[in-house]
Amino acid sequence: MKFYNITEEPLKIYGLAVANQEKEQFWKLPAEIMEEFPQYDYLGKRTTGGRVRFQTDSKTLFVRMTWKETKEDINIPLSGSAGADIYLGRGKESVYLGYISPNVHTDNRITVEKTFQLTGNMELVTINLPRNDYLLAMEVGAEEGAEVLPPVEYTVQKPIVFYGSSITEGGCAPRPGTAYTSIVCRWLDADYRNMGFSGKAKGESGFAKYLASFDDMSMFVMDYDHNSPSPEHLKETHETFFRIIREAHPKLPILLISRPDVDKNPEDSRKRREVIRATYENARAKGDTKVWFLDGGILFGKEGREECTVDGTHPNALGFMRMAERIYPVLKEILEQTVNG
């Protein structure tokens, strides 16, 4: 076998701000932003939304991963909190290959390795990195004599940026590739950055300015109302946050989504939806044609809604799939309109 660490060419990492195997740092936020916003520190050092991509014709794929620890998450199995999963191909033709994760919760450093069998034909490989636990190192091995090539670039090369709550972050998907953000971007063959932060993303203006500094977005999705402590707080922050992004990116498509689990507290959810809808209506009234609103109340569908979450709030695999099935056509239409002017 020939081995590559995931920071080594021809492998390519997407979705992370920091990827340094020598320092054992694989983070979705840079250090200076976590210093400025310490509430994001723990969550910013996750690899949520990170991916490794490459092509190979090897018949055997070897993966070795090392984590700092594997903390217990009461609502997420280890395959979802610490696991990485693998897909072959691109778009809606992608095929799930399998996952790798530890099988124990531990406060200590842990390394796990696993071998996967491929066809021997040239395949595009995408490895979705863990949601919760800190990745310290990762190696990929291919057979001697097999080709390992750079990945085919995404069809949508400028990333879609998602800003939101623990649901946006992928809680409680049973593995990282089943979060709605991962599903819709896989179907679109789109690069993306997951700026979901469990309980912490509360629409801070300073953090909005950081996100507005991204100069390579294809779309921005705002989905943080779960983290606002009240509808009143959401009203104080939501339109301001939107305007900061809009002023920096006058032509950027922006999608505003309200939360999906409206059954738990219908009146509170209604008030929050009205706040988000008002941001949309105000922007449209000012001539903004690059903003969209999606009512999260429709995302779980009509029947079997109670089967869509783990705890009444966080989606399970069914809930995330239903979300993806409704969000995907909206994103697809927005991207198509953008391409066509």
N, C-alpha and C positions, 0 to 999 in steps of 0.2 A: 504494500500500500504506500501511496505517496500522500503526505499530510500537509494541510494548509491551515494556518490559523485564519479566523474569519476577517481579519484586517489585511490579509495578504492577497494581492492580485493573483489570479483573475477574479477572485470572489469580490463581491461588492455589497456593502452595507447600506441600507436605506432606513430612514425614519428616526435616526439618532443624531443628537448634537455632539456626542463624545463617543469615540470608539478607539480605545487605547489598550491593547492587550498587555503591554509591558506594565502599565499602571493598574491593570485589572479594573478599568473603568469603561462601562458601557451604559451611558446615561442618555435620557431623552432631553435633559436640560443642561446647559453649560454651567460651570461652577459659579461664574459671576452672577448669573440670574438667581441661582439658589441662595447665594449670599444676600442678594437684594431682597428676595422674597423667601425668607426662611421657612414659611409655612409650606413651601413646595419642596423642601430639601429631601425628605425621605422618599417622596413620590417621584421627584425628578431624577433620582438615581435608578429608577426602573428602566427596563427596555421595552416598555409597552409600545406596541406599534412598530418596533424594529424588525427588520427582515434582512436575511442574507440570501443573495441570489447568484446563480452561476449556471453554466451548462456543462453536462458531462455525458459521455457514452459508456461510463463504467457500469459494469453489471452489479457491482457492490458499492454501497455508500456507507461509510463509517462516520459516526458523529460522537464526539466526546465533549461533555459540558461540565463546567465547575461552577458551583454556586457558593456564595458566602454562607448561606444557611437556607433552610426551607421552613419558614414560619407557618404555623397552622392558620388557615383561614376557614372559619366555620362553615362558610357557604360555597367554597370552591375546592374541588379536588386538586391534588397535586398536579395532575395533568393540565389544569387550568392556571394554577397559581405559579408553578415552577416549570411547567412543561414547554417544550418547543414542538411545533408540528410542521409537517413537510407536505408540500403540494408540488405536483409535476404539471408543467404546461402553463397556459395563460388564459385569462378570460373565463367565460362560463364553461370552457372545456377543461379547466383544471381538474386534476384527479388527486384525491387525498392519498398519501402514501403511508403515514403513520406518525407517531409522536415518540419523544424521548422525555423522561422526567425521572426524578428520584422517586423511590417508593416509601420513603420515611420522612417524617418531620424531624428536623434536627437543628440545634443551635450552632452546629459546627460546620466548617467547610466540608463540602461533599462533591465528589466527582462521579459521573455516570457515563457509560458509553453504550452504544447500540449500533447494530448493523442492519441495513435495509437492502433489499434486493430490487434491482432495476432491470429493464429489458435489454440493456446494451445498446439501444438506439440513443441518439443524441437527445437529451432531455433538458428542458429548463427546470431548474430546481429552486424552489422558494422555501426557506425555513423561517417560520414566524417565531420570534423570540418571546420569552416569558413575560407575563403580565406583572407579577408581584415581586418575585425574589431576585436578588441582585446577582446578575451574571458576572463572573470573574474571568472566565476563559472559555473558548470554544474552538474546537478543531474539526475539520472535515477531511476524511480520507477517501481516496479513489484508487482503483487498481493501478499497479504499475503498467505503463503503456497506454492507459486510457487517456483520452483528452479531457482537460478541464479548461473551459473557455469562459470569457466574460459573459454576463447575462445579456439576453435580448433586452433592449431598453423598454420601459413601460410605454404603452400606447399613449397614456396621459402622463407625460414626464414631469410636469410641474405638480408638486404634491397638493392634494386636498388636505387642508388643515382642519381638524376637528378640535373644538374647545368645549369641554364640558365636565360632567360628573363621573361618578364611579361607573355608571352605565356606559358612558362614552369610553371610559377606560377599559371596559370589557368585563365588568362584574355582573353576573357570575358565570361567564362562559366556561364550559368544561375543558376547553383548550383554546389557545389564542386565535386560531384560525376561524373560530365560530363566533367571535364578537361581531356585531353588526358592521363596525368600521372595517374590519378585515374582510368580511364577506362581500360588501358592496364594492370595495376597491379591488378585490380579486376579480369579481365579475366585470368591472370596468377596465381591468388591467391598468390601474392607476396607482401611482406612487402616492403616499400619504404620510402625515404626521399626526400621531395621536396625542393631543394635549388634554386628555381627560385626567382629572385629578380627584381621587376619591375624597369627598367631603371638603375639599380645599379651594376649588375653583369657584370664586364668588364674585366674579366680574370686576376685579380690581382694575382701575384705570391704568396703573403702572404696568400691570402685566399685559393689558391690551396693547400698550405702546410697544412692548417687547414683541408680541405676535405681529403687530403692524410693521415691524422692521423686517419681517420675512419678505423677500423681494421676488420669490419664485413660486407663488401659489397659483393654482388653477381655480380654487374655490375655497371659501371659508364657511364652516358650519358651526353655528352657535347653539349649544345644547346644554347649558349649565344651570337651568332653573332649579334643579333638585338641590343644589348646594346653597342656594339663597335661603337664609333662615326664615324668611317670610315673603309674602307677595309684595309687601311694602319695600323690603330691601331689594327685591328684584326690580321694582319700578325705579328705584334710585340709581341702579347700576346698568340696566340692560340697554337702554337707548344710548347712554353715554359710551358704553363699551362698543356698541355698533358704530357709532359716529367716529370713534378713534380709528377703527379699522377702515371705515369708508373714506375718511379724509386722506389716509395714506394710500388707498387703492381705489380711486374713483370708479374704475370699470370692473373691479373684481366681483364675480358672482358670490353672493352671500345668502346662505340658507339658514333661516331661523326655525328651530324645532322646539316644541313644548314636550314635556315629559310624557312617557307612554302609560305609566301605571296610575291612571286617573281614578280607578275604582276605590282605592284605599281612602282617599279624602277628596271626594268630588268637588266640594265647594272651594277648597284651597287650590285644587288643580284648575278650576274654572278661572279663578282670579289670576293665577299665574299665566294661563293661556291668554287672557285678555291683555296682560302687560306685554307679552311677546307679540301678539297680534297688533297692538298699538304701535310698537316700534316699526313693524312692517308697514302699517297704513300711513304713518307719518312720513316714512321714507318715500313711499309711492306718491303721496300728495305733493312732495317736493320734487317730483320728476325722476326719482331713482327707479330705473327699469331693471336693475341688476340685483334686486333683492326678492327673495321668495319666503313664504311661510308654509310650514307643514304642521298640521295639528297632530300632536303626539297621541291624542286619544284614539286615533284610528289604527295605530301601529300594531297592536296585538290582535286586530280583527274583532269580529262580533261574537263568535262562539269559542268556548274553551279558554276565555281570557284568564281564568283562574289557574290554568295549567301553564301559563307563560312565564311565571316567575318562581324563584326559589323561596322568597320570603314576603311576597306581596309587593316588592319593589324591584329587585334586581332580576333581570331576565335570565332564564336558563337557555338551553340550546334551542328549544321551540320558540321562546320569546324573541331571541335574537334573529332567528330565521324569519319570523313574521315581520320584524322590524326591517330586515334587509329587503324582503320582498316588496315592501312599500316605499322604502327610501331609495332603492336602486333606480326605479324608473324616473324618479324626480331628478336625481343627480345626472342620469343619462340625458334627460331632456335639457337640463341646464347646460351641460357641457356641449351638447349639439348646438344649442342656440348661440353659445359663446363662439364656437368655431365658425358658425355661419354669420357672425356679426350681431 
